[in-house]
Amino acid sequence: MRTLKSFAALLCLLVIAGCSSLTLAYQQLPLAASLWAGSYFDLDSTQRQRLKDQLQIWQAWHRREELPQLQALLVQARQSLEGGVTRDELLALERGARASAERSLQHAAPLAAPLLAGLRPEQWAHLQKKMDEKTEEWREKNAGADGAGERGKRFSNNLERWLGDLDRSTRREARAEAAQWRFDLTTMAQGRAARQARTLDALRAWSRQDLAGGTALLMRNLQPQPAEQAYREEVITSLLKVLNGLSAEQREEVLKHWQELSAQLSSLGAR
């Protein structure tokens, strides 16, 4: 799912899941992100306010520098969809999304470092506990007979965060595709554990002012491990099949959705 998640995250869709207005959600991002991080680190009110202030600084940079890059990705995606998406085009979009992610992390690192350096041992322990709980929740959802259904629902939901509302036929096709993936729970759990460990190492590196090292570790989390490559190829194949199988009416709805997103990004960038 790394390919699809890269697009969704970088187009601000995962961040604003369930929100009908990109503009409103983007404006509220510092508050929402500070509350989310506060729950993971168990931040006190002073730390949470400091984080919110730093997020506002980061957002001002992102609004100025990265929103135009996201608009360019939307144009690139639109051109690909209109002509039929190829694997090379999909991977080119993914590279663009990763490049934007790396720039965003590089700018976030010096802003986050002072706050991370001031965390108490029990706050680091709280983060570890929260991440372990999320991993256990993920394992429960993906294990057993209901695992395929859970992956299908997640695939369909992520598609809608990227493409906008899908018709019933497309959602059904997406879920059917995901149900056929050869998902090895042990392999995928090992990959998740490795990413969790790298995330903690990266944040600790930032807290020591090793900004480049921490950013590199976080970027590695966007790359599949060798054992995950076969699964990744299945996801890419399914994604291409769904995108290129859209009806003319559904494709027009997707293009309209992206046009609306682009207009909202333009509005945000002009503020």
Buried (B, 14 or more C-beta within 10 A) or exposed (E): BBBBBBBBBBBBBBBBEEBEEBBEBBBBBBEBBBBEBBEBBBBEEEBBEBBBBBBBEBBEBBBEBBBEBBBEBBEBBBEBBEEEBEEEBBEBBBEBBBEBBBBBBEBBBEBBBEBBEEBEEEBBEBBEEBBEEEBEEBBEBBEEEEBBEBBBBBBBBBBBBBBBEBEEEBBEBBBBBBBEBEBBEEBBBBBBEBBBEBBBBBBBBBBEBBBEBBBBBBBBBBEBBEEBEEBBEBBBBBBBEBBEBBEEEBBEBBBEBBEEBBEBBEEBBEE
